[in-house]
Amino acid sequence: MRTRVTELLGIKYPIILGGMHWLGRGRLAAAVSEAGGLGLVSAGTLGSRDELQAEIDLVRSLTTKPFGVNISLGYRDMGEFFEAVVHAKVDAVFTSGRNPEKYIPQLKDAGILWVHVAPTFRHALKAEKMGADAVVMVGIEAGGHPGPDDVTLMASIPKASSIIKIPVIAAGSITNGKSFLAALAMGAEGVQIGTRFIATEECIAHSNVKELIAWADETDAVLFNLKNGGRTRAVKKEAVERFKAGTSLTSATAKDDNANDFVKVFRDGDIEAGLVIVGQGLGTINEILTVHEVIENIMSEARESNRELDSFFEG
Ligand SMILES: Cc1cc2nc3c(=O)[nH]c(=O)nc-3n(C[C@H](O)[C@H](O)[C@H](O)COP(=O)(O)O)c2cc1C
């Protein structure tokens, strides 16, 4: 398949593993790249430059295909992570959160592609002006922080793709061939996926989290207003309780009393300890698959849906 995103990144399919706090590890990133998409290691929650280097080394031991690193700004000084990606010469860096301006010259000098994750249209325009190679537009449907404007992809992508000249990548609730095709029909040239890739065999998340995702519905992914973390889309508490009551989960294994809530949820499977961050695509995720199966299913369903659309036009 060919879009400006596949050409830019040197990948087979325009499918990107979104940066995911703690979950975006080398094994998952490598699996996405190996299956034809672009895997991203998430630097945000790694403790040091050495930890990031170890994840990058892991990716390189599992695939020779292109991959990147997501660096979320705003948690702490990320300078050492930018130094690490330049040193490792990864193919692409996806920035999110705060303005990454001061780090961009190092990326450009090293020949590393720079893609910015924009929470609003204004941010996307600004990233284009700053020299981004592509931009990810995050819709209100997305898991994690969906941006302040409450705008759906249906409204943002057709507008952004007709005004912004660099390729636009859509993120939010894309889980299967139909939503992938819809994003492309609206003008996106690629998609960034988070939640669907959590419910895969290669994701490090605890099986309780994966099973909750496969069980829950689109109405279960709601917005929480957090004091320090802004707005976050995650599974509503009542759904977590309903799920727990109806299943025999593997008992959570608290390994570390000092672990933060995010780690207790995603590593230890204690799904009541904090927010299970997910997008509204929950309603179309019904099983835990390999990354390869997820990507191949998306592609075959998209081709089939495209043929069906063509037949509508033939009258
Ligand atoms: C558990 C989880 C953690 C996330 N952490 C980050 C992050 O650290 N940095 C970032 O840029 N985006 C983060 N995101 C957003 C994703 O990169 C992506 O844009 C989003 O998941 C797309 O929506 P979807 O989950 O509906 O596919 C996270 C999403 C999830 C589900």
PDBQT file of the ligand as one rigid body, heavy atoms in Angstrom, charges set to zero:
ROOT
HETATM    1  C1  LIG A 401      -2.664   3.361  27.908  1.00  0.00    +0.000 C 
HETATM    2  C2  LIG A 401      -2.344   4.521  27.019  1.00  0.00    +0.000 A 
HETATM    3  C3  LIG A 401      -1.230   5.304  27.281  1.00  0.00    +0.000 A 
HETATM    4  C4  LIG A 401      -0.908   6.367  26.437  1.00  0.00    +0.000 A 
HETATM    5  N1  LIG A 401       0.237   7.087  26.686  1.00  0.00    +0.000 NA
HETATM    6  C5  LIG A 401       0.641   8.033  25.793  1.00  0.00    +0.000 A 
HETATM    7  C6  LIG A 401       1.895   8.675  25.942  1.00  0.00    +0.000 A 
HETATM    8  O1  LIG A 401       2.659   8.409  26.868  1.00  0.00    +0.000 OA
HETATM    9  N2  LIG A 401       2.234   9.605  25.015  1.00  0.00    +0.000 N 
HETATM   10  C7  LIG A 401       1.436   9.910  23.950  1.00  0.00    +0.000 A 
HETATM   11  O2  LIG A 401       1.810  10.736  23.118  1.00  0.00    +0.000 OA
HETATM   12  N3  LIG A 401       0.234   9.324  23.794  1.00  0.00    +0.000 NA
HETATM   13  C8  LIG A 401      -0.169   8.377  24.678  1.00  0.00    +0.000 A 
HETATM   14  N4  LIG A 401      -1.356   7.724  24.471  1.00  0.00    +0.000 N 
HETATM   15  C9  LIG A 401      -2.176   8.033  23.263  1.00  0.00    +0.000 C 
HETATM   16  C10 LIG A 401      -1.809   7.113  22.083  1.00  0.00    +0.000 C 
HETATM   17  O3  LIG A 401      -0.517   7.360  21.591  1.00  0.00    +0.000 OA
HETATM   18  C11 LIG A 401      -2.795   7.242  20.906  1.00  0.00    +0.000 C 
HETATM   19  O4  LIG A 401      -2.798   8.539  20.372  1.00  0.00    +0.000 OA
HETATM   20  C12 LIG A 401      -4.205   6.874  21.320  1.00  0.00    +0.000 C 
HETATM   21  O5  LIG A 401      -4.168   5.692  22.087  1.00  0.00    +0.000 OA
HETATM   22  C13 LIG A 401      -5.097   6.672  20.097  1.00  0.00    +0.000 C 
HETATM   23  O6  LIG A 401      -6.394   6.315  20.485  1.00  0.00    +0.000 OA
HETATM   24  P1  LIG A 401      -6.899   4.789  20.634  1.00  0.00    +0.000 P 
HETATM   25  O7  LIG A 401      -6.364   4.327  21.974  1.00  0.00    +0.000 OA
HETATM   26  O8  LIG A 401      -8.359   4.934  20.652  1.00  0.00    +0.000 OA
HETATM   27  O9  LIG A 401      -6.338   3.994  19.506  1.00  0.00    +0.000 OA
HETATM   28  C14 LIG A 401      -1.724   6.669  25.322  1.00  0.00    +0.000 A 
HETATM   29  C15 LIG A 401      -2.858   5.867  25.070  1.00  0.00    +0.000 A 
HETATM   30  C16 LIG A 401      -3.180   4.810  25.884  1.00  0.00    +0.000 A 
HETATM   31  C17 LIG A 401      -4.381   3.976  25.561  1.00  0.00    +0.000 C 
ENDROOT
TORSDOF 0
